[in-house]
Amino acid sequence: MTQELIIDIAMANRSGETAEIMRRYNDVFQRHDPSALDELVAQDCVIENTAPAPEGERHTGKAACVELWSAIATAPGTRFDLEETFVAGDRATIRWRYWMADGSSLCGVNLMRVADGRIIEAMGYVKG
């Protein structure tokens, strides 16, 4: 019995590019250094934030997205624990736990989309 393996090179290349962008994006929050965001965020980026519940606030455009993520990345006494990043083509899912300055935490997920080497969409969801 033969087993057939089909490899989509274009999809594999997109996944590799998306994975690298997600690594750099996650580093912003791990290092508390938003300096890479300008290169990572597209002009037409849209974020659907986790707050306020239940729908979250929508942030549209590069400046608004960079401003939001910069504030999150540099918030004193906070940190993100990355649980998993899964990439498929131009999409990524990031599972995380966010620790607030008071020691409490939230578990959540970001659904990300990349085009032309930049983040164009991020939808955040939290448990609770």
Backbone atoms as SQL, in Angstrom:
CREATE TABLE atoms (id INTEGER PRIMARY KEY, chain TEXT, resi INTEGER, resn TEXT, atom TEXT, x REAL, y REAL, z REAL);
INSERT INTO atoms VALUES
  (1, 'A', 1, 'MET', 'N', 0.846, -1.174, 0.000),
  (2, 'A', 1, 'MET', 'CA', 0.000, 0.000, 0.000),
  (3, 'A', 1, 'MET', 'C', 0.895, 1.241, 0.000),
  (4, 'A', 2, 'THR', 'N', 0.645, 2.139, -0.892),
  (5, 'A', 2, 'THR', 'CA', 1.411, 3.380, -0.924),
  (6, 'A', 2, 'THR', 'C', 0.623, 4.496, -0.258),
  (7, 'A', 3, 'GLN', 'N', 1.368, 5.373, 0.336),
  (8, 'A', 3, 'GLN', 'CA', 0.757, 6.522, 0.996),
  (9, 'A', 3, 'GLN', 'C', 1.121, 7.766, 0.195),
  (10, 'A', 4, 'GLU', 'N', 0.133, 8.580, -0.079),
  (11, 'A', 4, 'GLU', 'CA', 0.360, 9.776, -0.866),
  (12, 'A', 4, 'GLU', 'C', 0.507, 10.976, 0.061),
  (13, 'A', 5, 'LEU', 'N', 1.519, 11.767, -0.182),
  (14, 'A', 5, 'LEU', 'CA', 1.750, 12.981, 0.586),
  (15, 'A', 5, 'LEU', 'C', 1.719, 14.157, -0.367),
  (16, 'A', 6, 'ILE', 'N', 0.805, 15.074, -0.117),
  (17, 'A', 6, 'ILE', 'CA', 0.681, 16.247, -0.966),
  (18, 'A', 6, 'ILE', 'C', 1.173, 17.451, -0.177),
  (19, 'A', 7, 'ILE', 'N', 2.118, 18.154, -0.743),
  (20, 'A', 7, 'ILE', 'CA', 2.671, 19.330, -0.085),
  (21, 'A', 7, 'ILE', 'C', 2.345, 20.548, -0.952),
  (22, 'A', 8, 'ASP', 'N', 1.689, 21.494, -0.355),
  (23, 'A', 8, 'ASP', 'CA', 1.376, 22.752, -1.021),
  (24, 'A', 8, 'ASP', 'C', 2.487, 23.733, -0.658),
  (25, 'A', 9, 'ILE', 'N', 3.429, 23.913, -1.558),
  (26, 'A', 9, 'ILE', 'CA', 4.602, 24.752, -1.283),
  (27, 'A', 9, 'ILE', 'C', 4.197, 26.194, -1.000),
  (28, 'A', 10, 'ALA', 'N', 3.248, 26.711, -1.748),
  (29, 'A', 10, 'ALA', 'CA', 2.812, 28.096, -1.532),
  (30, 'A', 10, 'ALA', 'C', 2.247, 28.260, -0.125),
  (31, 'A', 11, 'MET', 'N', 1.414, 27.308, 0.312),
  (32, 'A', 11, 'MET', 'CA', 0.836, 27.369, 1.656),
  (33, 'A', 11, 'MET', 'C', 1.930, 27.226, 2.706),
  (34, 'A', 12, 'ALA', 'N', 2.876, 26.344, 2.480),
  (35, 'A', 12, 'ALA', 'CA', 3.971, 26.164, 3.431),
  (36, 'A', 12, 'ALA', 'C', 4.802, 27.442, 3.540),
  (37, 'A', 13, 'ASN', 'N', 5.060, 28.102, 2.423),
  (38, 'A', 13, 'ASN', 'CA', 5.814, 29.361, 2.452),
  (39, 'A', 13, 'ASN', 'C', 5.043, 30.434, 3.203),
  (40, 'A', 14, 'ARG', 'N', 3.720, 30.552, 2.941),
  (41, 'A', 14, 'ARG', 'CA', 2.907, 31.541, 3.657),
  (42, 'A', 14, 'ARG', 'C', 2.906, 31.243, 5.143),
  (43, 'A', 15, 'SER', 'N', 2.796, 29.978, 5.509),
  (44, 'A', 15, 'SER', 'CA', 2.805, 29.608, 6.928),
  (45, 'A', 15, 'SER', 'C', 4.122, 30.000, 7.578),
  (46, 'A', 16, 'GLY', 'N', 5.223, 29.773, 6.886),
  (47, 'A', 16, 'GLY', 'CA', 6.527, 30.149, 7.427),
  (48, 'A', 16, 'GLY', 'C', 6.651, 31.654, 7.631),
  (49, 'A', 17, 'GLU', 'N', 6.176, 32.424, 6.671),
  (50, 'A', 17, 'GLU', 'CA', 6.206, 33.887, 6.793),
  (51, 'A', 17, 'GLU', 'C', 5.311, 34.358, 7.942),
  (52, 'A', 18, 'THR', 'N', 4.117, 33.788, 8.021),
  (53, 'A', 18, 'THR', 'CA', 3.191, 34.154, 9.096),
  (54, 'A', 18, 'THR', 'C', 3.768, 33.786, 10.452),
  (55, 'A', 19, 'ALA', 'N', 4.390, 32.620, 10.552),
  (56, 'A', 19, 'ALA', 'CA', 4.995, 32.190, 11.816),
  (57, 'A', 19, 'ALA', 'C', 6.076, 33.175, 12.266),
  (58, 'A', 20, 'GLU', 'N', 6.885, 33.659, 11.326),
  (59, 'A', 20, 'GLU', 'CA', 7.935, 34.621, 11.671),
  (60, 'A', 20, 'GLU', 'C', 7.331, 35.946, 12.145),
  (61, 'A', 21, 'ILE', 'N', 6.283, 36.402, 11.489),
  (62, 'A', 21, 'ILE', 'CA', 5.615, 37.638, 11.914),
  (63, 'A', 21, 'ILE', 'C', 5.013, 37.453, 13.303),
  (64, 'A', 22, 'MET', 'N', 4.407, 36.299, 13.572),
  (65, 'A', 22, 'MET', 'CA', 3.832, 36.039, 14.893),
  (66, 'A', 22, 'MET', 'C', 4.908, 35.950, 15.965),
  (67, 'A', 23, 'ARG', 'N', 6.072, 35.387, 15.620),
  (68, 'A', 23, 'ARG', 'CA', 7.173, 35.336, 16.587),
  (69, 'A', 23, 'ARG', 'C', 7.594, 36.754, 16.962),
  (70, 'A', 24, 'ARG', 'N', 7.746, 37.606, 15.964),
  (71, 'A', 24, 'ARG', 'CA', 8.141, 38.993, 16.220),
  (72, 'A', 24, 'ARG', 'C', 7.052, 39.745, 16.988),
  (73, 'A', 25, 'TYR', 'N', 5.792, 39.489, 16.650),
  (74, 'A', 25, 'TYR', 'CA', 4.666, 40.107, 17.357),
  (75, 'A', 25, 'TYR', 'C', 4.661, 39.676, 18.826),
  (76, 'A', 26, 'ASN', 'N', 4.778, 38.388, 19.072),
  (77, 'A', 26, 'ASN', 'CA', 4.792, 37.887, 20.454),
  (78, 'A', 26, 'ASN', 'C', 5.976, 38.444, 21.237),
  (79, 'A', 27, 'ASP', 'N', 7.112, 38.624, 20.583),
  (80, 'A', 27, 'ASP', 'CA', 8.284, 39.200, 21.246),
  (81, 'A', 27, 'ASP', 'C', 8.011, 40.609, 21.781),
  (82, 'A', 28, 'VAL', 'N', 7.167, 41.366, 21.088),
  (83, 'A', 28, 'VAL', 'CA', 6.803, 42.714, 21.561),
  (84, 'A', 28, 'VAL', 'C', 6.289, 42.639, 22.996),
  (85, 'A', 29, 'PHE', 'N', 5.443, 41.658, 23.271),
  (86, 'A', 29, 'PHE', 'CA', 4.811, 41.539, 24.586),
  (87, 'A', 29, 'PHE', 'C', 5.711, 40.821, 25.588),
  (88, 'A', 30, 'GLN', 'N', 6.524, 39.897, 25.103),
  (89, 'A', 30, 'GLN', 'CA', 7.453, 39.198, 25.991),
  (90, 'A', 30, 'GLN', 'C', 8.563, 40.127, 26.468),
  (91, 'A', 31, 'ARG', 'N', 8.992, 41.021, 25.614),
  (92, 'A', 31, 'ARG', 'CA', 10.106, 41.925, 25.934),
  (93, 'A', 31, 'ARG', 'C', 9.637, 43.305, 26.399),
  (94, 'A', 32, 'HIS', 'N', 8.315, 43.521, 26.363),
  (95, 'A', 32, 'HIS', 'CA', 7.754, 44.834, 26.731),
  (96, 'A', 32, 'HIS', 'C', 8.366, 45.942, 25.874),
  (97, 'A', 33, 'ASP', 'N', 8.565, 45.646, 24.595),
  (98, 'A', 33, 'ASP', 'CA', 9.210, 46.574, 23.674),
  (99, 'A', 33, 'ASP', 'C', 8.399, 46.669, 22.381),
  (100, 'A', 34, 'PRO', 'N', 7.580, 47.708, 22.236),
  (101, 'A', 34, 'PRO', 'CA', 6.712, 47.833, 21.064),
  (102, 'A', 34, 'PRO', 'C', 7.390, 48.383, 19.806),
  (103, 'A', 35, 'SER', 'N', 8.695, 48.545, 19.810),
  (104, 'A', 35, 'SER', 'CA', 9.382, 49.188, 18.683),
  (105, 'A', 35, 'SER', 'C', 9.187, 48.449, 17.354),
  (106, 'A', 36, 'ALA', 'N', 8.957, 47.156, 17.363),
  (107, 'A', 36, 'ALA', 'CA', 8.785, 46.392, 16.118),
  (108, 'A', 36, 'ALA', 'C', 7.388, 46.545, 15.515),
  (109, 'A', 37, 'LEU', 'N', 6.444, 47.077, 16.268),
  (110, 'A', 37, 'LEU', 'CA', 5.058, 47.135, 15.789),
  (111, 'A', 37, 'LEU', 'C', 4.911, 47.933, 14.498),
  (112, 'A', 38, 'ASP', 'N', 5.655, 48.996, 14.340),
  (113, 'A', 38, 'ASP', 'CA', 5.530, 49.819, 13.142),
  (114, 'A', 38, 'ASP', 'C', 5.778, 48.999, 11.882),
  (115, 'A', 39, 'GLU', 'N', 6.723, 48.061, 11.933),
  (116, 'A', 39, 'GLU', 'CA', 7.023, 47.200, 10.782),
  (117, 'A', 39, 'GLU', 'C', 6.029, 46.057, 10.630),
  (118, 'A', 40, 'LEU', 'N', 5.358, 45.680, 11.704),
  (119, 'A', 40, 'LEU', 'CA', 4.499, 44.498, 11.696),
  (120, 'A', 40, 'LEU', 'C', 3.042, 44.780, 11.357),
  (121, 'A', 41, 'VAL', 'N', 2.596, 46.017, 11.532),
  (122, 'A', 41, 'VAL', 'CA', 1.174, 46.344, 11.425),
  (123, 'A', 41, 'VAL', 'C', 0.880, 47.029, 10.093),
  (124, 'A', 42, 'ALA', 'N', -0.145, 46.536, 9.396),
  (125, 'A', 42, 'ALA', 'CA', -0.558, 47.117, 8.117),
  (126, 'A', 42, 'ALA', 'C', -1.332, 48.412, 8.325),
  (127, 'A', 43, 'GLN', 'N', -1.333, 49.251, 7.300),
  (128, 'A', 43, 'GLN', 'CA', -2.055, 50.522, 7.366),
  (129, 'A', 43, 'GLN', 'C', -3.541, 50.319, 7.639),
  (130, 'A', 44, 'ASP', 'N', -4.121, 49.253, 7.102),
  (131, 'A', 44, 'ASP', 'CA', -5.557, 49.012, 7.243),
  (132, 'A', 44, 'ASP', 'C', -5.877, 47.951, 8.311),
  (133, 'A', 45, 'CYS', 'N', -4.989, 47.780, 9.254),
  (134, 'A', 45, 'CYS', 'CA', -5.174, 46.792, 10.320),
  (135, 'A', 45, 'CYS', 'C', -6.440, 47.094, 11.128),
  (136, 'A', 46, 'VAL', 'N', -7.097, 46.017, 11.559),
  (137, 'A', 46, 'VAL', 'CA', -8.282, 46.124, 12.406),
  (138, 'A', 46, 'VAL', 'C', -8.109, 45.183, 13.593),
  (139, 'A', 47, 'ILE', 'N', -8.339, 45.719, 14.794),
  (140, 'A', 47, 'ILE', 'CA', -8.325, 44.915, 16.017),
  (141, 'A', 47, 'ILE', 'C', -9.726, 44.926, 16.607),
  (142, 'A', 48, 'GLU', 'N', -10.217, 43.763, 16.955),
  (143, 'A', 48, 'GLU', 'CA', -11.393, 43.655, 17.802),
  (144, 'A', 48, 'GLU', 'C', -10.871, 43.229, 19.159),
  (145, 'A', 49, 'ASN', 'N', -10.823, 44.184, 20.082),
  (146, 'A', 49, 'ASN', 'CA', -10.208, 43.981, 21.391),
  (147, 'A', 49, 'ASN', 'C', -11.084, 43.108, 22.286),
  (148, 'A', 50, 'THR', 'N', -10.509, 42.615, 23.363),
  (149, 'A', 50, 'THR', 'CA', -11.253, 41.779, 24.313),
  (150, 'A', 50, 'THR', 'C', -12.156, 42.600, 25.223),
  (151, 'A', 51, 'ALA', 'N', -11.880, 43.885, 25.347),
  (152, 'A', 51, 'ALA', 'CA', -12.651, 44.729, 26.267),
  (153, 'A', 51, 'ALA', 'C', -13.212, 45.918, 25.495),
  (154, 'A', 52, 'PRO', 'N', -14.300, 46.467, 25.954),
  (155, 'A', 52, 'PRO', 'CA', -15.125, 46.018, 27.070),
  (156, 'A', 52, 'PRO', 'C', -16.032, 44.856, 26.644),
  (157, 'A', 53, 'ALA', 'N', -16.328, 44.014, 27.611),
  (158, 'A', 53, 'ALA', 'CA', -17.202, 42.868, 27.356),
  (159, 'A', 53, 'ALA', 'C', -18.599, 43.378, 27.013),
  (160, 'A', 54, 'PRO', 'N', -19.375, 42.692, 26.257),
  (161, 'A', 54, 'PRO', 'CA', -19.078, 41.386, 25.676),
  (162, 'A', 54, 'PRO', 'C', -18.456, 41.454, 24.278),
  (163, 'A', 55, 'GLU', 'N', -18.611, 42.564, 23.575),
  (164, 'A', 55, 'GLU', 'CA', -18.188, 42.620, 22.172),
  (165, 'A', 55, 'GLU', 'C', -16.768, 43.125, 21.961),
  (166, 'A', 56, 'GLY', 'N', -16.246, 43.905, 22.878),
  (167, 'A', 56, 'GLY', 'CA', -14.918, 44.484, 22.704),
  (168, 'A', 56, 'GLY', 'C', -14.956, 45.705, 21.807),
  (169, 'A', 57, 'GLU', 'N', -13.932, 46.527, 21.940),
  (170, 'A', 57, 'GLU', 'CA', -13.838, 47.753, 21.150),
  (171, 'A', 57, 'GLU', 'C', -13.077, 47.478, 19.863),
  (172, 'A', 58, 'ARG', 'N', -13.517, 48.117, 18.785),
  (173, 'A', 58, 'ARG', 'CA', -12.874, 47.959, 17.480),
  (174, 'A', 58, 'ARG', 'C', -11.880, 49.111, 17.278),
  (175, 'A', 59, 'HIS', 'N', -10.663, 48.764, 16.873),
  (176, 'A', 59, 'HIS', 'CA', -9.612, 49.741, 16.584),
  (177, 'A', 59, 'HIS', 'C', -9.253, 49.581, 15.109),
  (178, 'A', 60, 'THR', 'N', -9.308, 50.679, 14.371),
  (179, 'A', 60, 'THR', 'CA', -9.108, 50.627, 12.923),
  (180, 'A', 60, 'THR', 'C', -7.955, 51.532, 12.520),
  (181, 'A', 61, 'GLY', 'N', -7.080, 50.997, 11.689),
  (182, 'A', 61, 'GLY', 'CA', -5.940, 51.751, 11.177),
  (183, 'A', 61, 'GLY', 'C', -4.668, 51.480, 11.959),
  (184, 'A', 62, 'LYS', 'N', -3.560, 51.651, 11.277),
  (185, 'A', 62, 'LYS', 'CA', -2.257, 51.352, 11.858),
  (186, 'A', 62, 'LYS', 'C', -2.000, 52.122, 13.143),
  (187, 'A', 63, 'ALA', 'N', -2.236, 53.422, 13.140),
  (188, 'A', 63, 'ALA', 'CA', -1.939, 54.240, 14.322),
  (189, 'A', 63, 'ALA', 'C', -2.719, 53.766, 15.537),
  (190, 'A', 64, 'ALA', 'N', -4.001, 53.479, 15.356),
  (191, 'A', 64, 'ALA', 'CA', -4.837, 53.035, 16.483),
  (192, 'A', 64, 'ALA', 'C', -4.385, 51.664, 16.995),
  (193, 'A', 65, 'CYS', 'N', -4.027, 50.773, 16.087),
  (194, 'A', 65, 'CYS', 'CA', -3.603, 49.426, 16.485),
  (195, 'A', 65, 'CYS', 'C', -2.252, 49.454, 17.191),
  (196, 'A', 66, 'VAL', 'N', -1.309, 50.214, 16.645),
  (197, 'A', 66, 'VAL', 'CA', 0.009, 50.333, 17.280),
  (198, 'A', 66, 'VAL', 'C', -0.134, 50.973, 18.661),
  (199, 'A', 67, 'GLU', 'N', -0.983, 51.979, 18.781),
  (200, 'A', 67, 'GLU', 'CA', -1.191, 52.638, 20.074),
  (201, 'A', 67, 'GLU', 'C', -1.743, 51.664, 21.115),
  (202, 'A', 68, 'LEU', 'N', -2.748, 50.882, 20.737),
  (203, 'A', 68, 'LEU', 'CA', -3.330, 49.920, 21.673),
  (204, 'A', 68, 'LEU', 'C', -2.300, 48.875, 22.094),
  (205, 'A', 69, 'TRP', 'N', -1.655, 48.238, 21.125),
  (206, 'A', 69, 'TRP', 'CA', -0.703, 47.182, 21.451),
  (207, 'A', 69, 'TRP', 'C', 0.503, 47.726, 22.217),
  (208, 'A', 70, 'SER', 'N', 0.928, 48.935, 21.926),
  (209, 'A', 70, 'SER', 'CA', 2.041, 49.539, 22.672),
  (210, 'A', 70, 'SER', 'C', 1.670, 49.723, 24.138),
  (211, 'A', 71, 'ALA', 'N', 0.454, 50.191, 24.380),
  (212, 'A', 71, 'ALA', 'CA', -0.009, 50.383, 25.765),
  (213, 'A', 71, 'ALA', 'C', -0.080, 49.053, 26.511),
  (214, 'A', 72, 'ILE', 'N', -0.560, 48.014, 25.848),
  (215, 'A', 72, 'ILE', 'CA', -0.641, 46.693, 26.482),
  (216, 'A', 72, 'ILE', 'C', 0.762, 46.160, 26.768),
  (217, 'A', 73, 'ALA', 'N', 1.655, 46.284, 25.796),
  (218, 'A', 73, 'ALA', 'CA', 3.012, 45.738, 25.930),
  (219, 'A', 73, 'ALA', 'C', 3.808, 46.414, 27.039),
  (220, 'A', 74, 'THR', 'N', 3.535, 47.679, 27.302),
  (221, 'A', 74, 'THR', 'CA', 4.341, 48.422, 28.264),
  (222, 'A', 74, 'THR', 'C', 3.622, 48.680, 29.592),
  (223, 'A', 75, 'ALA', 'N', 2.465, 48.075, 29.794),
  (224, 'A', 75, 'ALA', 'CA', 1.742, 48.275, 31.054),
  (225, 'A', 75, 'ALA', 'C', 2.592, 47.746, 32.214),
  (226, 'A', 76, 'PRO', 'N', 2.854, 48.571, 33.218),
  (227, 'A', 76, 'PRO', 'CA', 3.719, 48.175, 34.332),
  (228, 'A', 76, 'PRO', 'C', 3.177, 46.960, 35.097),
  (229, 'A', 77, 'GLY', 'N', 4.082, 46.045, 35.425),
  (230, 'A', 77, 'GLY', 'CA', 3.739, 44.904, 36.269),
  (231, 'A', 77, 'GLY', 'C', 2.926, 43.812, 35.603),
  (232, 'A', 78, 'THR', 'N', 2.797, 43.843, 34.274),
  (233, 'A', 78, 'THR', 'CA', 2.011, 42.834, 33.568),
  (234, 'A', 78, 'THR', 'C', 2.917, 41.925, 32.754),
  (235, 'A', 79, 'ARG', 'N', 2.355, 40.769, 32.366),
  (236, 'A', 79, 'ARG', 'CA', 3.100, 39.880, 31.472),
  (237, 'A', 79, 'ARG', 'C', 2.143, 38.930, 30.764),
  (238, 'A', 80, 'PHE', 'N', 2.584, 38.428, 29.621),
  (239, 'A', 80, 'PHE', 'CA', 1.873, 37.402, 28.872),
  (240, 'A', 80, 'PHE', 'C', 2.645, 36.104, 28.974),
  (241, 'A', 81, 'ASP', 'N', 1.958, 35.028, 29.289),
  (242, 'A', 81, 'ASP', 'CA', 2.518, 33.689, 29.153),
  (243, 'A', 81, 'ASP', 'C', 1.934, 33.108, 27.875),
  (244, 'A', 82, 'LEU', 'N', 2.786, 32.794, 26.910),
  (245, 'A', 82, 'LEU', 'CA', 2.331, 32.188, 25.665),
  (246, 'A', 82, 'LEU', 'C', 2.097, 30.705, 25.894),
  (247, 'A', 83, 'GLU', 'N', 0.914, 30.242, 25.549),
  (248, 'A', 83, 'GLU', 'CA', 0.607, 28.824, 25.706),
  (249, 'A', 83, 'GLU', 'C', 0.764, 28.063, 24.398),
  (250, 'A', 84, 'GLU', 'N', 0.412, 28.719, 23.281),
  (251, 'A', 84, 'GLU', 'CA', 0.539, 28.059, 21.980),
  (252, 'A', 84, 'GLU', 'C', 0.343, 29.089, 20.876),
  (253, 'A', 85, 'THR', 'N', 1.108, 28.939, 19.812),
  (254, 'A', 85, 'THR', 'CA', 0.866, 29.678, 18.585),
  (255, 'A', 85, 'THR', 'C', 0.738, 28.653, 17.475),
  (256, 'A', 86, 'PHE', 'N', -0.392, 28.686, 16.784),
  (257, 'A', 86, 'PHE', 'CA', -0.670, 27.750, 15.690),
  (258, 'A', 86, 'PHE', 'C', -0.828, 28.566, 14.415),
  (259, 'A', 87, 'VAL', 'N', -0.109, 28.184, 13.359),
  (260, 'A', 87, 'VAL', 'CA', -0.114, 28.925, 12.102),
  (261, 'A', 87, 'VAL', 'C', -0.565, 28.017, 10.970),
  (262, 'A', 88, 'ALA', 'N', -1.434, 28.564, 10.104),
  (263, 'A', 88, 'ALA', 'CA', -1.864, 27.876, 8.885),
  (264, 'A', 88, 'ALA', 'C', -2.037, 28.929, 7.793),
  (265, 'A', 89, 'GLY', 'N', -1.105, 28.952, 6.866),
  (266, 'A', 89, 'GLY', 'CA', -1.188, 29.923, 5.775),
  (267, 'A', 89, 'GLY', 'C', -1.031, 31.341, 6.295),
  (268, 'A', 90, 'ASP', 'N', -2.033, 32.181, 6.009),
  (269, 'A', 90, 'ASP', 'CA', -1.973, 33.583, 6.424),
  (270, 'A', 90, 'ASP', 'C', -2.670, 33.821, 7.758),
  (271, 'A', 91, 'ARG', 'N', -3.016, 32.762, 8.469),
  (272, 'A', 91, 'ARG', 'CA', -3.736, 32.889, 9.736),
  (273, 'A', 91, 'ARG', 'C', -2.939, 32.265, 10.879),
  (274, 'A', 92, 'ALA', 'N', -3.168, 32.830, 12.066),
  (275, 'A', 92, 'ALA', 'CA', -2.506, 32.298, 13.263),
  (276, 'A', 92, 'ALA', 'C', -3.471, 32.402, 14.432),
  (277, 'A', 93, 'THR', 'N', -3.336, 31.470, 15.339),
  (278, 'A', 93, 'THR', 'CA', -4.077, 31.477, 16.597),
  (279, 'A', 93, 'THR', 'C', -3.050, 31.485, 17.715),
  (280, 'A', 94, 'ILE', 'N', -3.209, 32.435, 18.636),
  (281, 'A', 94, 'ILE', 'CA', -2.300, 32.546, 19.777),
  (282, 'A', 94, 'ILE', 'C', -3.112, 32.355, 21.054),
  (283, 'A', 95, 'ARG', 'N', -2.777, 31.303, 21.819),
  (284, 'A', 95, 'ARG', 'CA', -3.391, 31.118, 23.150),
  (285, 'A', 95, 'ARG', 'C', -2.448, 31.712, 24.177),
  (286, 'A', 96, 'TRP', 'N', -3.011, 32.453, 25.138),
  (287, 'A', 96, 'TRP', 'CA', -2.177, 33.157, 26.105),
  (288, 'A', 96, 'TRP', 'C', -2.867, 33.270, 27.460),
  (289, 'A', 97, 'ARG', 'N', -2.060, 33.609, 28.459),
  (290, 'A', 97, 'ARG', 'CA', -2.550, 34.013, 29.782),
  (291, 'A', 97, 'ARG', 'C', -1.907, 35.358, 30.069),
  (292, 'A', 98, 'TYR', 'N', -2.741, 36.327, 30.409),
  (293, 'A', 98, 'TYR', 'CA', -2.284, 37.679, 30.696),
  (294, 'A', 98, 'TYR', 'C', -2.345, 37.908, 32.197),
  (295, 'A', 99, 'TRP', 'N', -1.200, 38.240, 32.781),
  (296, 'A', 99, 'TRP', 'CA', -1.095, 38.512, 34.214),
  (297, 'A', 99, 'TRP', 'C', -1.119, 40.016, 34.431),
  (298, 'A', 100, 'MET', 'N', -2.062, 40.463, 35.222),
  (299, 'A', 100, 'MET', 'CA', -2.187, 41.885, 35.529),
  (300, 'A', 100, 'MET', 'C', -1.306, 42.245, 36.716),
  (301, 'A', 101, 'ALA', 'N', -1.103, 43.526, 36.927),
  (302, 'A', 101, 'ALA', 'CA', -0.216, 44.012, 37.986),
  (303, 'A', 101, 'ALA', 'C', -0.668, 43.565, 39.368),
  (304, 'A', 102, 'ASP', 'N', -1.974, 43.325, 39.555),
  (305, 'A', 102, 'ASP', 'CA', -2.481, 42.900, 40.870),
  (306, 'A', 102, 'ASP', 'C', -2.353, 41.396, 41.109),
  (307, 'A', 103, 'GLY', 'N', -1.785, 40.656, 40.149),
  (308, 'A', 103, 'GLY', 'CA', -1.583, 39.217, 40.291),
  (309, 'A', 103, 'GLY', 'C', -2.706, 38.366, 39.723),
  (310, 'A', 104, 'SER', 'N', -3.817, 38.969, 39.353),
  (311, 'A', 104, 'SER', 'CA', -4.898, 38.202, 38.722),
  (312, 'A', 104, 'SER', 'C', -4.561, 37.981, 37.247),
  (313, 'A', 105, 'SER', 'N', -5.270, 37.037, 36.617),
  (314, 'A', 105, 'SER', 'CA', -4.957, 36.727, 35.224),
  (315, 'A', 105, 'SER', 'C', -6.214, 36.417, 34.429),
  (316, 'A', 106, 'LEU', 'N', -6.054, 36.476, 33.124),
  (317, 'A', 106, 'LEU', 'CA', -7.084, 36.119, 32.152),
  (318, 'A', 106, 'LEU', 'C', -6.490, 35.161, 31.140),
  (319, 'A', 107, 'CYS', 'N', -7.280, 34.177, 30.712),
  (320, 'A', 107, 'CYS', 'CA', -6.874, 33.310, 29.608),
  (321, 'A', 107, 'CYS', 'C', -7.600, 33.782, 28.360),
  (322, 'A', 108, 'GLY', 'N', -6.903, 33.745, 27.239),
  (323, 'A', 108, 'GLY', 'CA', -7.549, 34.190, 26.020),
  (324, 'A', 108, 'GLY', 'C', -6.883, 33.661, 24.777),
  (325, 'A', 109, 'VAL', 'N', -7.420, 34.108, 23.666),
  (326, 'A', 109, 'VAL', 'CA', -6.917, 33.707, 22.360),
  (327, 'A', 109, 'VAL', 'C', -7.025, 34.897, 21.409),
  (328, 'A', 110, 'ASN', 'N', -6.045, 35.020, 20.533),
  (329, 'A', 110, 'ASN', 'CA', -6.102, 35.992, 19.443),
  (330, 'A', 110, 'ASN', 'C', -6.157, 35.221, 18.132),
  (331, 'A', 111, 'LEU', 'N', -7.073, 35.616, 17.275),
  (332, 'A', 111, 'LEU', 'CA', -7.146, 35.095, 15.920),
  (333, 'A', 111, 'LEU', 'C', -6.561, 36.159, 15.012),
  (334, 'A', 112, 'MET', 'N', -5.453, 35.847, 14.369),
  (335, 'A', 112, 'MET', 'CA', -4.673, 36.822, 13.616),
  (336, 'A', 112, 'MET', 'C', -4.713, 36.488, 12.128),
  (337, 'A', 113, 'ARG', 'N', -4.575, 37.543, 11.308),
  (338, 'A', 113, 'ARG', 'CA', -4.471, 37.350, 9.860),
  (339, 'A', 113, 'ARG', 'C', -3.398, 38.284, 9.331),
  (340, 'A', 114, 'VAL', 'N', -2.594, 37.763, 8.401),
  (341, 'A', 114, 'VAL', 'CA', -1.453, 38.478, 7.842),
  (342, 'A', 114, 'VAL', 'C', -1.625, 38.564, 6.323),
  (343, 'A', 115, 'ALA', 'N', -1.251, 39.706, 5.758),
  (344, 'A', 115, 'ALA', 'CA', -1.209, 39.860, 4.295),
  (345, 'A', 115, 'ALA', 'C', -0.013, 40.736, 3.949),
  (346, 'A', 116, 'ASP', 'N', 0.687, 40.356, 2.916),
  (347, 'A', 116, 'ASP', 'CA', 1.840, 41.125, 2.437),
  (348, 'A', 116, 'ASP', 'C', 2.841, 41.419, 3.548),
  (349, 'A', 117, 'GLY', 'N', 3.045, 40.449, 4.429),
  (350, 'A', 117, 'GLY', 'CA', 4.059, 40.567, 5.471),
  (351, 'A', 117, 'GLY', 'C', 3.690, 41.425, 6.665),
  (352, 'A', 118, 'ARG', 'N', 2.408, 41.767, 6.794),
  (353, 'A', 118, 'ARG', 'CA', 1.978, 42.604, 7.923),
  (354, 'A', 118, 'ARG', 'C', 0.664, 42.092, 8.508),
  (355, 'A', 119, 'ILE', 'N', 0.453, 42.404, 9.758),
  (356, 'A', 119, 'ILE', 'CA', -0.781, 42.012, 10.438),
  (357, 'A', 119, 'ILE', 'C', -1.906, 42.914, 9.953),
  (358, 'A', 120, 'ILE', 'N', -2.998, 42.298, 9.472),
  (359, 'A', 120, 'ILE', 'CA', -4.134, 43.088, 8.989),
  (360, 'A', 120, 'ILE', 'C', -5.381, 42.907, 9.851),
  (361, 'A', 121, 'GLU', 'N', -5.379, 41.866, 10.694),
  (362, 'A', 121, 'GLU', 'CA', -6.568, 41.616, 11.506),
  (363, 'A', 121, 'GLU', 'C', -6.176, 40.869, 12.771),
  (364, 'A', 122, 'ALA', 'N', -6.786, 41.280, 13.879),
  (365, 'A', 122, 'ALA', 'CA', -6.589, 40.603, 15.160),
  (366, 'A', 122, 'ALA', 'C', -7.897, 40.655, 15.923),
  (367, 'A', 123, 'MET', 'N', -8.398, 39.484, 16.252),
  (368, 'A', 123, 'MET', 'CA', -9.635, 39.401, 17.036),
  (369, 'A', 123, 'MET', 'C', -9.295, 38.710, 18.342),
  (370, 'A', 124, 'GLY', 'N', -9.518, 39.406, 19.467),
  (371, 'A', 124, 'GLY', 'CA', -9.180, 38.866, 20.776),
  (372, 'A', 124, 'GLY', 'C', -10.399, 38.394, 21.524),
  (373, 'A', 125, 'TYR', 'N', -10.247, 37.254, 22.199),
  (374, 'A', 125, 'TYR', 'CA', -11.325, 36.671, 22.995),
  (375, 'A', 125, 'TYR', 'C', -10.757, 36.201, 24.341),
  (376, 'A', 126, 'VAL', 'N', -11.544, 36.353, 25.404),
  (377, 'A', 126, 'VAL', 'CA', -11.125, 35.878, 26.716),
  (378, 'A', 126, 'VAL', 'C', -12.166, 34.937, 27.293),
  (379, 'A', 127, 'LYS', 'N', -11.716, 34.053, 28.197),
  (380, 'A', 127, 'LYS', 'CA', -12.625, 33.182, 28.925),
  (381, 'A', 127, 'LYS', 'C', -13.304, 34.007, 30.011),
  (382, 'A', 128, 'GLY', 'N', -14.545, 33.644, 30.283),
  (383, 'A', 128, 'GLY', 'CA', -15.168, 34.294, 31.434),
  (384, 'A', 128, 'GLY', 'C', -16.478, 34.900, 31.205);
